[in-house]
Amino acid sequence: NVKEIDFIEMPKVGEISGHHLFTVLISKKISRDDVMRLMQEKEIGCAVNYRALYTLKYFKKKFQYKKSDFPNARDIGERTLSLPLYPKLSEKEVKIVCDCLKDSFTQIGIKK
């Protein structure tokens, strides 16, 4: 169960969701990109689907936004990871994704 995995934050009940992606926030202690790389090496389809707008080329150029302008957006953008979600995702596959996520933290060297 993904709720039982240390070092991630789950979306809060009642938050607005697109219901087409399952995103979690990776702990600040861990590089989200390292976790994603390790998951992809195990053929788990995860991705970064949400980035802080100020990091996108158009907004940087048009408005000259700086990294320090939006600390909350930066934090969320750097920690959000989308995990597999699709209608025929089985319980067995959910367990595999959860186990790979836990293993990624272990490989990175993060302990409880």
Biopython code that builds the backbone (N, CA, C, O; Angstrom):
import numpy as np
from Bio.PDB.StructureBuilder import StructureBuilder

atoms = [
    (1, "ASN", "N", (0.840, -1.176, 0.000)),
    (1, "ASN", "CA", (0.000, 0.000, 0.000)),
    (1, "ASN", "C", (0.886, 1.240, 0.000)),
    (1, "ASN", "O", (1.764, 1.377, 0.852)),
    (2, "VAL", "N", (0.664, 2.129, -0.936)),
    (2, "VAL", "CA", (1.495, 3.320, -1.076)),
    (2, "VAL", "C", (1.400, 4.233, 0.152)),
    (2, "VAL", "O", (2.341, 4.975, 0.434)),
    (3, "LYS", "N", (0.297, 4.194, 0.875)),
    (3, "LYS", "CA", (0.136, 5.018, 2.076)),
    (3, "LYS", "C", (1.137, 4.651, 3.164)),
    (3, "LYS", "O", (1.436, 5.465, 4.038)),
    (4, "GLU", "N", (1.650, 3.434, 3.111)),
    (4, "GLU", "CA", (2.553, 2.942, 4.152)),
    (4, "GLU", "C", (4.024, 3.186, 3.834)),
    (4, "GLU", "O", (4.894, 2.751, 4.588)),
    (5, "ILE", "N", (4.314, 3.866, 2.744)),
    (5, "ILE", "CA", (5.700, 4.083, 2.341)),
    (5, "ILE", "C", (6.219, 5.365, 2.979)),
    (5, "ILE", "O", (5.646, 6.443, 2.824)),
    (6, "ASP", "N", (7.324, 5.210, 3.703)),
    (6, "ASP", "CA", (7.965, 6.388, 4.281)),
    (6, "ASP", "C", (8.571, 7.228, 3.167)),
    (6, "ASP", "O", (8.857, 6.726, 2.080)),
    (7, "PHE", "N", (8.759, 8.488, 3.443)),
    (7, "PHE", "CA", (9.440, 9.426, 2.552)),
    (7, "PHE", "C", (8.598, 9.894, 1.376)),
    (7, "PHE", "O", (9.136, 10.453, 0.421)),
    (8, "ILE", "N", (7.278, 9.675, 1.426)),
    (8, "ILE", "CA", (6.394, 10.302, 0.454)),
    (8, "ILE", "C", (5.212, 10.901, 1.191)),
    (8, "ILE", "O", (4.849, 10.459, 2.281)),
    (9, "GLU", "N", (4.622, 11.909, 0.579)),
    (9, "GLU", "CA", (3.381, 12.493, 1.078)),
    (9, "GLU", "C", (2.306, 12.186, 0.044)),
    (9, "GLU", "O", (2.517, 12.342, -1.159)),
    (10, "MET", "N", (1.167, 11.753, 0.526)),
    (10, "MET", "CA", (0.041, 11.437, -0.340)),
    (10, "MET", "C", (-0.799, 12.690, -0.553)),
    (10, "MET", "O", (-0.793, 13.590, 0.286)),
    (11, "PRO", "N", (-1.521, 12.754, -1.669)),
    (11, "PRO", "CA", (-2.479, 13.852, -1.835)),
    (11, "PRO", "C", (-3.497, 13.813, -0.697)),
    (11, "PRO", "O", (-3.880, 12.737, -0.239)),
    (12, "LYS", "N", (-3.921, 14.957, -0.254)),
    (12, "LYS", "CA", (-4.889, 15.039, 0.840)),
    (12, "LYS", "C", (-6.296, 14.767, 0.315)),
    (12, "LYS", "O", (-6.634, 15.150, -0.805)),
    (13, "VAL", "N", (-7.109, 14.105, 1.128)),
    (13, "VAL", "CA", (-8.499, 13.856, 0.773)),
    (13, "VAL", "C", (-9.195, 15.201, 0.618)),
    (13, "VAL", "O", (-9.045, 16.093, 1.453)),
    (14, "GLY", "N", (-9.945, 15.329, -0.445)),
    (14, "GLY", "CA", (-10.670, 16.571, -0.688)),
    (14, "GLY", "C", (-9.928, 17.532, -1.591)),
    (14, "GLY", "O", (-10.519, 18.503, -2.062)),
    (15, "GLU", "N", (-8.626, 17.288, -1.853)),
    (15, "GLU", "CA", (-7.901, 18.146, -2.779)),
    (15, "GLU", "C", (-8.421, 17.906, -4.182)),
    (15, "GLU", "O", (-8.842, 16.799, -4.517)),
    (16, "ILE", "N", (-8.391, 18.925, -4.982)),
    (16, "ILE", "CA", (-8.838, 18.788, -6.361)),
    (16, "ILE", "C", (-7.827, 17.932, -7.115)),
    (16, "ILE", "O", (-6.618, 18.124, -6.988)),
    (17, "SER", "N", (-8.331, 16.996, -7.892)),
    (17, "SER", "CA", (-7.477, 16.089, -8.642)),
    (17, "SER", "C", (-8.004, 15.956, -10.058)),
    (17, "SER", "O", (-9.209, 16.019, -10.298)),
    (18, "GLY", "N", (-7.081, 15.770, -10.992)),
    (18, "GLY", "CA", (-7.478, 15.508, -12.359)),
    (18, "GLY", "C", (-7.933, 14.076, -12.546)),
    (18, "GLY", "O", (-8.506, 13.744, -13.583)),
    (19, "HIS", "N", (-7.691, 13.219, -11.560)),
    (19, "HIS", "CA", (-8.080, 11.809, -11.562)),
    (19, "HIS", "C", (-7.495, 11.018, -12.736)),
    (19, "HIS", "O", (-7.926, 9.894, -12.996)),
    (20, "HIS", "N", (-6.535, 11.581, -13.435)),
    (20, "HIS", "CA", (-5.898, 10.835, -14.508)),
    (20, "HIS", "C", (-4.423, 10.579, -14.193)),
    (20, "HIS", "O", (-3.740, 9.862, -14.924)),
    (21, "LEU", "N", (-3.944, 11.167, -13.105)),
    (21, "LEU", "CA", (-2.577, 10.952, -12.652)),
    (21, "LEU", "C", (-2.597, 10.670, -11.161)),
    (21, "LEU", "O", (-3.446, 11.187, -10.434)),
    (22, "PHE", "N", (-1.662, 9.849, -10.707)),
    (22, "PHE", "CA", (-1.513, 9.608, -9.281)),
    (22, "PHE", "C", (-0.157, 10.173, -8.886)),
    (22, "PHE", "O", (0.883, 9.585, -9.182)),
    (23, "THR", "N", (-0.178, 11.312, -8.220)),
    (23, "THR", "CA", (1.067, 11.975, -7.856)),
    (23, "THR", "C", (1.325, 11.874, -6.363)),
    (23, "THR", "O", (0.399, 11.863, -5.552)),
    (24, "VAL", "N", (2.603, 11.800, -6.020)),
    (24, "VAL", "CA", (3.045, 11.835, -4.628)),
    (24, "VAL", "C", (4.156, 12.876, -4.532)),
    (24, "VAL", "O", (4.794, 13.225, -5.525)),
    (25, "LEU", "N", (4.367, 13.355, -3.323)),
    (25, "LEU", "CA", (5.488, 14.262, -3.057)),
    (25, "LEU", "C", (6.592, 13.455, -2.403)),
    (25, "LEU", "O", (6.380, 12.821, -1.370)),
    (26, "ILE", "N", (7.761, 13.479, -3.001)),
    (26, "ILE", "CA", (8.924, 12.777, -2.463)),
    (26, "ILE", "C", (9.539, 13.647, -1.362)),
    (26, "ILE", "O", (9.574, 14.872, -1.480)),
    (27, "SER", "N", (10.011, 13.025, -0.319)),
    (27, "SER", "CA", (10.626, 13.728, 0.805)),
    (27, "SER", "C", (11.727, 14.677, 0.340)),
    (27, "SER", "O", (12.407, 14.421, -0.653)),
    (28, "LYS", "N", (11.889, 15.768, 1.068)),
    (28, "LYS", "CA", (12.954, 16.724, 0.761)),
    (28, "LYS", "C", (14.334, 16.119, 0.972)),
    (28, "LYS", "O", (15.329, 16.657, 0.484)),
    (29, "LYS", "N", (14.404, 15.000, 1.699)),
    (29, "LYS", "CA", (15.674, 14.333, 1.976)),
    (29, "LYS", "C", (16.206, 13.572, 0.763)),
    (29, "LYS", "O", (17.359, 13.143, 0.756)),
    (30, "ILE", "N", (15.373, 13.406, -0.255)),
    (30, "ILE", "CA", (15.674, 12.519, -1.373)),
    (30, "ILE", "C", (15.540, 13.279, -2.686)),
    (30, "ILE", "O", (14.690, 14.161, -2.809)),
    (31, "SER", "N", (16.355, 12.950, -3.645)),
    (31, "SER", "CA", (16.230, 13.514, -4.984)),
    (31, "SER", "C", (15.117, 12.786, -5.734)),
    (31, "SER", "O", (15.211, 11.586, -5.992)),
    (32, "ARG", "N", (14.075, 13.519, -6.076)),
    (32, "ARG", "CA", (12.976, 12.951, -6.850)),
    (32, "ARG", "C", (13.500, 12.368, -8.156)),
    (32, "ARG", "O", (13.046, 11.310, -8.593)),
    (33, "ASP", "N", (14.450, 13.051, -8.777)),
    (33, "ASP", "CA", (14.979, 12.585, -10.061)),
    (33, "ASP", "C", (15.732, 11.270, -9.914)),
    (33, "ASP", "O", (15.684, 10.427, -10.810)),
    (34, "ASP", "N", (16.428, 11.086, -8.791)),
    (34, "ASP", "CA", (17.101, 9.799, -8.549)),
    (34, "ASP", "C", (16.070, 8.683, -8.383)),
    (34, "ASP", "O", (16.246, 7.585, -8.913)),
    (35, "VAL", "N", (15.005, 8.965, -7.651)),
    (35, "VAL", "CA", (13.943, 7.970, -7.453)),
    (35, "VAL", "C", (13.332, 7.614, -8.804)),
    (35, "VAL", "O", (13.137, 6.438, -9.112)),
    (36, "MET", "N", (13.033, 8.626, -9.604)),
    (36, "MET", "CA", (12.422, 8.392, -10.907)),
    (36, "MET", "C", (13.351, 7.558, -11.799)),
    (36, "MET", "O", (12.890, 6.638, -12.474)),
    (37, "ARG", "N", (14.618, 7.862, -11.809)),
    (37, "ARG", "CA", (15.581, 7.117, -12.627)),
    (37, "ARG", "C", (15.606, 5.645, -12.212)),
    (37, "ARG", "O", (15.569, 4.756, -13.063)),
    (38, "LEU", "N", (15.668, 5.391, -10.901)),
    (38, "LEU", "CA", (15.693, 4.015, -10.407)),
    (38, "LEU", "C", (14.400, 3.267, -10.746)),
    (38, "LEU", "O", (14.432, 2.089, -11.102)),
    (39, "MET", "N", (13.283, 3.951, -10.634)),
    (39, "MET", "CA", (12.000, 3.328, -10.978)),
    (39, "MET", "C", (11.962, 2.997, -12.475)),
    (39, "MET", "O", (11.520, 1.914, -12.859)),
    (40, "GLN", "N", (12.416, 3.912, -13.304)),
    (40, "GLN", "CA", (12.393, 3.686, -14.746)),
    (40, "GLN", "C", (13.352, 2.565, -15.142)),
    (40, "GLN", "O", (13.082, 1.819, -16.083)),
    (41, "GLU", "N", (14.474, 2.446, -14.423)),
    (41, "GLU", "CA", (15.388, 1.335, -14.685)),
    (41, "GLU", "C", (14.715, -0.006, -14.430)),
    (41, "GLU", "O", (15.087, -1.018, -15.026)),
    (42, "LYS", "N", (13.719, -0.011, -13.538)),
    (42, "LYS", "CA", (12.955, -1.238, -13.236)),
    (42, "LYS", "C", (11.690, -1.322, -14.093)),
    (42, "LYS", "O", (10.791, -2.121, -13.830)),
    (43, "GLU", "N", (11.646, -0.476, -15.125)),
    (43, "GLU", "CA", (10.537, -0.437, -16.086)),
    (43, "GLU", "C", (9.199, -0.058, -15.457)),
    (43, "GLU", "O", (8.141, -0.515, -15.890)),
    (44, "ILE", "N", (9.267, 0.786, -14.428)),
    (44, "ILE", "CA", (8.061, 1.358, -13.826)),
    (44, "ILE", "C", (7.859, 2.722, -14.476)),
    (44, "ILE", "O", (8.713, 3.602, -14.366)),
    (45, "GLY", "N", (6.743, 2.889, -15.141)),
    (45, "GLY", "CA", (6.477, 4.133, -15.870)),
    (45, "GLY", "C", (6.065, 5.263, -14.958)),
    (45, "GLY", "O", (4.876, 5.453, -14.698)),
    (46, "CYS", "N", (7.023, 6.010, -14.473)),
    (46, "CYS", "CA", (6.725, 7.191, -13.666)),
    (46, "CYS", "C", (7.292, 8.408, -14.394)),
    (46, "CYS", "O", (8.156, 8.283, -15.262)),
    (47, "ALA", "N", (6.796, 9.574, -14.027)),
    (47, "ALA", "CA", (7.192, 10.778, -14.752)),
    (47, "ALA", "C", (6.975, 12.017, -13.902)),
    (47, "ALA", "O", (6.358, 11.967, -12.838)),
    (48, "VAL", "N", (7.494, 13.119, -14.394)),
    (48, "VAL", "CA", (7.223, 14.430, -13.810)),
    (48, "VAL", "C", (6.217, 15.099, -14.735)),
    (48, "VAL", "O", (6.542, 15.447, -15.870)),
    (49, "ASN", "N", (5.000, 15.276, -14.249)),
    (49, "ASN", "CA", (3.956, 15.888, -15.060)),
    (49, "ASN", "C", (3.655, 17.324, -14.663)),
    (49, "ASN", "O", (3.039, 18.065, -15.428)),
    (50, "TYR", "N", (4.078, 17.714, -13.489)),
    (50, "TYR", "CA", (3.806, 19.073, -13.027)),
    (50, "TYR", "C", (5.104, 19.748, -12.624)),
    (50, "TYR", "O", (5.832, 19.264, -11.758)),
    (51, "ARG", "N", (5.374, 20.849, -13.253)),
    (51, "ARG", "CA", (6.556, 21.649, -12.931)),
    (51, "ARG", "C", (6.080, 23.049, -12.563)),
    (51, "ARG", "O", (5.015, 23.489, -12.999)),
    (52, "ALA", "N", (6.870, 23.737, -11.765)),
    (52, "ALA", "CA", (6.530, 25.114, -11.421)),
    (52, "ALA", "C", (6.571, 25.945, -12.707)),
    (52, "ALA", "O", (7.533, 25.858, -13.470)),
    (53, "LEU", "N", (5.538, 26.743, -12.948)),
    (53, "LEU", "CA", (5.455, 27.516, -14.189)),
    (53, "LEU", "C", (6.667, 28.405, -14.419)),
    (53, "LEU", "O", (7.117, 28.559, -15.555)),
    (54, "TYR", "N", (7.194, 28.987, -13.362)),
    (54, "TYR", "CA", (8.308, 29.917, -13.543)),
    (54, "TYR", "C", (9.547, 29.229, -14.113)),
    (54, "TYR", "O", (10.453, 29.908, -14.596)),
    (55, "THR", "N", (9.608, 27.887, -14.068)),
    (55, "THR", "CA", (10.771, 27.175, -14.597)),
    (55, "THR", "C", (10.678, 26.957, -16.107)),
    (55, "THR", "O", (11.670, 26.605, -16.745)),
    (56, "LEU", "N", (9.496, 27.164, -16.677)),
    (56, "LEU", "CA", (9.310, 26.952, -18.105)),
    (56, "LEU", "C", (9.857, 28.127, -18.907)),
    (56, "LEU", "O", (9.721, 29.284, -18.510)),
    (57, "LYS", "N", (10.471, 27.814, -20.030)),
    (57, "LYS", "CA", (11.195, 28.800, -20.846)),
    (57, "LYS", "C", (10.371, 30.053, -21.145)),
    (57, "LYS", "O", (10.877, 31.167, -21.009)),
    (58, "TYR", "N", (9.117, 29.888, -21.547)),
    (58, "TYR", "CA", (8.277, 31.030, -21.898)),
    (58, "TYR", "C", (8.143, 32.001, -20.729)),
    (58, "TYR", "O", (8.309, 33.209, -20.902)),
    (59, "PHE", "N", (7.846, 31.482, -19.550)),
    (59, "PHE", "CA", (7.632, 32.333, -18.389)),
    (59, "PHE", "C", (8.932, 32.973, -17.924)),
    (59, "PHE", "O", (8.940, 34.127, -17.496)),
    (60, "LYS", "N", (10.023, 32.233, -18.007)),
    (60, "LYS", "CA", (11.327, 32.807, -17.649)),
    (60, "LYS", "C", (11.634, 34.000, -18.539)),
    (60, "LYS", "O", (12.032, 35.063, -18.061)),
    (61, "LYS", "N", (11.444, 33.810, -19.836)),
    (61, "LYS", "CA", (11.784, 34.856, -20.805)),
    (61, "LYS", "C", (10.832, 36.042, -20.701)),
    (61, "LYS", "O", (11.273, 37.190, -20.656)),
    (62, "LYS", "N", (9.533, 35.770, -20.663)),
    (62, "LYS", "CA", (8.540, 36.844, -20.685)),
    (62, "LYS", "C", (8.519, 37.660, -19.395)),
    (62, "LYS", "O", (8.361, 38.880, -19.438)),
    (63, "PHE", "N", (8.679, 36.993, -18.240)),
    (63, "PHE", "CA", (8.500, 37.691, -16.967)),
    (63, "PHE", "C", (9.767, 37.788, -16.119)),
    (63, "PHE", "O", (9.749, 38.419, -15.062)),
    (64, "GLN", "N", (10.851, 37.181, -16.558)),
    (64, "GLN", "CA", (12.117, 37.182, -15.825)),
    (64, "GLN", "C", (11.966, 36.679, -14.386)),
    (64, "GLN", "O", (12.565, 37.225, -13.459)),
    (65, "TYR", "N", (11.166, 35.642, -14.220)),
    (65, "TYR", "CA", (10.991, 35.070, -12.891)),
    (65, "TYR", "C", (12.298, 34.478, -12.394)),
    (65, "TYR", "O", (13.091, 33.942, -13.168)),
    (66, "LYS", "N", (12.509, 34.584, -11.090)),
    (66, "LYS", "CA", (13.696, 34.014, -10.442)),
    (66, "LYS", "C", (13.258, 32.830, -9.572)),
    (66, "LYS", "O", (12.103, 32.737, -9.157)),
    (67, "LYS", "N", (14.196, 31.941, -9.313)),
    (67, "LYS", "CA", (13.936, 30.756, -8.509)),
    (67, "LYS", "C", (13.355, 31.128, -7.142)),
    (67, "LYS", "O", (12.522, 30.404, -6.597)),
    (68, "SER", "N", (13.792, 32.240, -6.606)),
    (68, "SER", "CA", (13.358, 32.651, -5.265)),
    (68, "SER", "C", (11.967, 33.292, -5.244)),
    (68, "SER", "O", (11.425, 33.540, -4.167)),
    (69, "ASP", "N", (11.383, 33.562, -6.408)),
    (69, "ASP", "CA", (10.076, 34.237, -6.455)),
    (69, "ASP", "C", (8.920, 33.360, -5.961)),
    (69, "ASP", "O", (7.932, 33.873, -5.435)),
    (70, "PHE", "N", (9.042, 32.053, -6.128)),
    (70, "PHE", "CA", (7.927, 31.159, -5.816)),
    (70, "PHE", "C", (8.422, 29.930, -5.054)),
    (70, "PHE", "O", (8.482, 28.838, -5.620)),
    (71, "PRO", "N", (8.776, 30.095, -3.778)),
    (71, "PRO", "CA", (9.359, 28.968, -3.039)),
    (71, "PRO", "C", (8.428, 27.759, -2.908)),
    (71, "PRO", "O", (8.895, 26.622, -2.965)),
    (72, "ASN", "N", (7.132, 27.981, -2.736)),
    (72, "ASN", "CA", (6.204, 26.842, -2.611)),
    (72, "ASN", "C", (6.063, 26.101, -3.932)),
    (72, "ASN", "O", (6.065, 24.870, -3.956)),
    (73, "ALA", "N", (5.941, 26.832, -5.020)),
    (73, "ALA", "CA", (5.848, 26.200, -6.340)),
    (73, "ALA", "C", (7.132, 25.435, -6.647)),
    (73, "ALA", "O", (7.089, 24.333, -7.193)),
    (74, "ARG", "N", (8.263, 26.018, -6.298)),
    (74, "ARG", "CA", (9.551, 25.347, -6.521)),
    (74, "ARG", "C", (9.597, 24.034, -5.740)),
    (74, "ARG", "O", (9.966, 22.993, -6.283)),
    (75, "ASP", "N", (9.220, 24.094, -4.466)),
    (75, "ASP", "CA", (9.249, 22.908, -3.611)),
    (75, "ASP", "C", (8.371, 21.796, -4.188)),
    (75, "ASP", "O", (8.814, 20.654, -4.313)),
    (76, "ILE", "N", (7.156, 22.125, -4.531)),
    (76, "ILE", "CA", (6.231, 21.122, -5.069)),
    (76, "ILE", "C", (6.717, 20.624, -6.427)),
    (76, "ILE", "O", (6.690, 19.422, -6.693)),
    (77, "GLY", "N", (7.154, 21.528, -7.277)),
    (77, "GLY", "CA", (7.633, 21.145, -8.602)),
    (77, "GLY", "C", (8.842, 20.236, -8.571)),
    (77, "GLY", "O", (9.002, 19.387, -9.449)),
    (78, "GLU", "N", (9.693, 20.400, -7.576)),
    (78, "GLU", "CA", (10.904, 19.587, -7.473)),
    (78, "GLU", "C", (10.656, 18.240, -6.799)),
    (78, "GLU", "O", (11.506, 17.352, -6.861)),
    (79, "ARG", "N", (9.500, 18.081, -6.156)),
    (79, "ARG", "CA", (9.242, 16.861, -5.382)),
    (79, "ARG", "C", (8.120, 15.994, -5.927)),
    (79, "ARG", "O", (7.964, 14.858, -5.479)),
    (80, "THR", "N", (7.335, 16.485, -6.873)),
    (80, "THR", "CA", (6.182, 15.741, -7.371)),
    (80, "THR", "C", (6.607, 14.660, -8.355)),
    (80, "THR", "O", (7.401, 14.903, -9.264)),
    (81, "LEU", "N", (6.069, 13.470, -8.159)),
    (81, "LEU", "CA", (6.325, 12.340, -9.045)),
    (81, "LEU", "C", (4.995, 11.654, -9.348)),
    (81, "LEU", "O", (4.230, 11.338, -8.437)),
    (82, "SER", "N", (4.725, 11.427, -10.626)),
    (82, "SER", "CA", (3.509, 10.716, -11.033)),
    (82, "SER", "C", (3.819, 9.234, -11.148)),
    (82, "SER", "O", (4.753, 8.827, -11.840)),
    (83, "LEU", "N", (3.017, 8.438, -10.456)),
    (83, "LEU", "CA", (3.158, 6.985, -10.474)),
    (83, "LEU", "C", (2.131, 6.393, -11.441)),
    (83, "LEU", "O", (1.165, 7.063, -11.806)),
    (84, "PRO", "N", (2.336, 5.147, -11.856)),
    (84, "PRO", "CA", (1.397, 4.537, -12.793)),
    (84, "PRO", "C", (-0.052, 4.530, -12.273)),
    (84, "PRO", "O", (-0.312, 4.248, -11.103)),
    (85, "LEU", "N", (-0.963, 4.844, -13.165)),
    (85, "LEU", "CA", (-2.394, 4.808, -12.860)),
    (85, "LEU", "C", (-3.138, 4.614, -14.176)),
    (85, "LEU", "O", (-3.023, 5.423, -15.096)),
    (86, "TYR", "N", (-3.893, 3.542, -14.245)),
    (86, "TYR", "CA", (-4.723, 3.290, -15.414)),
    (86, "TYR", "C", (-5.814, 2.301, -15.010)),
    (86, "TYR", "O", (-5.668, 1.590, -14.015)),
    (87, "PRO", "N", (-6.906, 2.251, -15.774)),
    (87, "PRO", "CA", (-8.077, 1.467, -15.347)),
    (87, "PRO", "C", (-7.811, -0.001, -15.039)),
    (87, "PRO", "O", (-8.433, -0.553, -14.131)),
    (88, "LYS", "N", (-6.921, -0.640, -15.756)),
    (88, "LYS", "CA", (-6.701, -2.072, -15.543)),
    (88, "LYS", "C", (-5.485, -2.362, -14.663)),
    (88, "LYS", "O", (-4.973, -3.481, -14.665)),
    (89, "LEU", "N", (-5.027, -1.375, -13.922)),
    (89, "LEU", "CA", (-3.914, -1.578, -12.995)),
    (89, "LEU", "C", (-4.362, -2.549, -11.900)),
    (89, "LEU", "O", (-5.305, -2.266, -11.162)),
    (90, "SER", "N", (-3.693, -3.677, -11.801)),
    (90, "SER", "CA", (-4.106, -4.709, -10.842)),
    (90, "SER", "C", (-3.488, -4.466, -9.466)),
    (90, "SER", "O", (-2.532, -3.702, -9.328)),
    (91, "GLU", "N", (-4.041, -5.118, -8.462)),
    (91, "GLU", "CA", (-3.480, -5.040, -7.106)),
    (91, "GLU", "C", (-2.032, -5.531, -7.101)),
    (91, "GLU", "O", (-1.181, -4.971, -6.409)),
    (92, "LYS", "N", (-1.767, -6.566, -7.867)),
    (92, "LYS", "CA", (-0.409, -7.104, -7.966)),
    (92, "LYS", "C", (0.542, -6.042, -8.525)),
    (92, "LYS", "O", (1.658, -5.882, -8.030)),
    (93, "GLU", "N", (0.102, -5.324, -9.547)),
    (93, "GLU", "CA", (0.934, -4.272, -10.139)),
    (93, "GLU", "C", (1.130, -3.103, -9.173)),
    (93, "GLU", "O", (2.210, -2.515, -9.122)),
    (94, "VAL", "N", (0.099, -2.767, -8.414)),
    (94, "VAL", "CA", (0.229, -1.717, -7.396)),
    (94, "VAL", "C", (1.297, -2.120, -6.382)),
    (94, "VAL", "O", (2.122, -1.296, -5.986)),
    (95, "LYS", "N", (1.284, -3.379, -5.964)),
    (95, "LYS", "CA", (2.286, -3.871, -5.017)),
    (95, "LYS", "C", (3.689, -3.782, -5.624)),
    (95, "LYS", "O", (4.638, -3.406, -4.936)),
    (96, "ILE", "N", (3.820, -4.120, -6.890)),
    (96, "ILE", "CA", (5.122, -4.037, -7.557)),
    (96, "ILE", "C", (5.622, -2.591, -7.569)),
    (96, "ILE", "O", (6.790, -2.335, -7.275)),
    (97, "VAL", "N", (4.744, -1.652, -7.907)),
    (97, "VAL", "CA", (5.126, -0.228, -7.923)),
    (97, "VAL", "C", (5.560, 0.206, -6.528)),
    (97, "VAL", "O", (6.594, 0.856, -6.377)),
    (98, "CYS", "N", (4.783, -0.145, -5.512)),
    (98, "CYS", "CA", (5.114, 0.227, -4.125)),
    (98, "CYS", "C", (6.448, -0.373, -3.690)),
    (98, "CYS", "O", (7.272, 0.304, -3.076)),
    (99, "ASP", "N", (6.651, -1.645, -4.011)),
    (99, "ASP", "CA", (7.910, -2.302, -3.643)),
    (99, "ASP", "C", (9.100, -1.646, -4.343)),
    (99, "ASP", "O", (10.150, -1.454, -3.730)),
    (100, "CYS", "N", (8.942, -1.303, -5.610)),
    (100, "CYS", "CA", (10.025, -0.638, -6.345)),
    (100, "CYS", "C", (10.309, 0.753, -5.772)),
    (100, "CYS", "O", (11.459, 1.189, -5.718)),
    (101, "LEU", "N", (9.257, 1.435, -5.349)),
    (101, "LEU", "CA", (9.442, 2.752, -4.738)),
    (101, "LEU", "C", (10.237, 2.621, -3.441)),
    (101, "LEU", "O", (11.178, 3.378, -3.206)),
    (102, "LYS", "N", (9.857, 1.661, -2.604)),
    (102, "LYS", "CA", (10.592, 1.415, -1.355)),
    (102, "LYS", "C", (12.040, 1.032, -1.648)),
    (102, "LYS", "O", (12.962, 1.526, -0.999)),
    (103, "ASP", "N", (12.234, 0.155, -2.623)),
    (103, "ASP", "CA", (13.589, -0.273, -2.994)),
    (103, "ASP", "C", (14.428, 0.903, -3.480)),
    (103, "ASP", "O", (15.629, 0.964, -3.218)),
    (104, "SER", "N", (13.805, 1.825, -4.179)),
    (104, "SER", "CA", (14.531, 3.007, -4.666)),
    (104, "SER", "C", (15.090, 3.811, -3.495)),
    (104, "SER", "O", (16.232, 4.270, -3.539)),
    (105, "PHE", "N", (14.284, 3.978, -2.452)),
    (105, "PHE", "CA", (14.754, 4.717, -1.279)),
    (105, "PHE", "C", (15.922, 3.986, -0.627)),
    (105, "PHE", "O", (16.890, 4.610, -0.192)),
    (106, "THR", "N", (15.826, 2.665, -0.564)),
    (106, "THR", "CA", (16.896, 1.863, 0.022)),
    (106, "THR", "C", (18.177, 1.990, -0.810)),
    (106, "THR", "O", (19.263, 2.151, -0.253)),
    (107, "GLN", "N", (18.052, 1.918, -2.142)),
    (107, "GLN", "CA", (19.210, 2.057, -3.017)),
    (107, "GLN", "C", (19.871, 3.415, -2.858)),
    (107, "GLN", "O", (21.095, 3.526, -2.929)),
    (108, "ILE", "N", (19.078, 4.433, -2.646)),
    (108, "ILE", "CA", (19.615, 5.780, -2.469)),
    (108, "ILE", "C", (20.321, 5.888, -1.102)),
    (108, "ILE", "O", (21.146, 6.775, -0.885)),
    (109, "GLY", "N", (19.982, 4.978, -0.202)),
    (109, "GLY", "CA", (20.614, 4.974, 1.108)),
    (109, "GLY", "C", (19.809, 5.637, 2.192)),
    (109, "GLY", "O", (20.348, 5.990, 3.240)),
    (110, "ILE", "N", (18.510, 5.813, 1.955)),
    (110, "ILE", "CA", (17.639, 6.434, 2.945)),
    (110, "ILE", "C", (17.059, 5.352, 3.838)),
    (110, "ILE", "O", (16.496, 4.369, 3.358)),
    (111, "LYS", "N", (17.199, 5.538, 5.104)),
    (111, "LYS", "CA", (16.629, 4.608, 6.088)),
    (111, "LYS", "C", (15.611, 5.362, 6.924)),
    (111, "LYS", "O", (15.598, 6.592, 6.941)),
    (112, "LYS", "N", (14.755, 4.617, 7.620)),
    (112, "LYS", "CA", (13.769, 5.246, 8.512)),
    (112, "LYS", "C", (14.469, 6.081, 9.558)),
    (112, "LYS", "O", (13.811, 6.691, 10.402)),
]
sb = StructureBuilder()
sb.init_structure("model")
sb.init_model(0)
sb.init_chain("A")
sb.init_seg("    ")
for serial, (resi, resn, name, xyz) in enumerate(atoms, 1):
    if name == "N":
        sb.init_residue(resn, " ", resi, " ")
    sb.init_atom(name, np.array(xyz, "f"), 0.0, 1.0, " ", f" {name:<3s}", serial, name[0])
structure = sb.get_structure()
